[in-house]
Amino acid sequence: MSKSYEIISRVGISTVSLSDAIQSVVMEANKEKRVSWFEVVEQRGRITSEDKVEYQVTVKIGRRVTD
């Protein structure tokens, strides 16, 4: 029996840490539909106008479509 998955991309942002940005974006996606796996494909950051470090991550999220 075949299985199908959808892959979506999301960007997580945090002023705490990279891992916080990853966790928040993955858990948000999991609330919509169960996440089967995720892959961090890009990490970056910036300094905000308030002189805070902002961490940004692009994450590929795999979710099962069919059984």
C-alpha positions, 0 to 999 in steps of 0.5 A: 500500500502506498503512502503520500505526503505533502511538503510545506515550507514555513518560516519561524521567527524568534528573538530568543533562539534558533531552536525556539524559532524551529519549535514554534513553527513546527508546533504551529503546523502540528496544530493544523495537521500532524507533522510527520517530519521536518527539516531546517533548510535555512538559518538566518538572522537580523538586528531589529530596529530595537537592537534585538537579534531576530532569529529566522529559520526556513523549515520544510514540513512533511505531513501524511496525506493518505494511508 
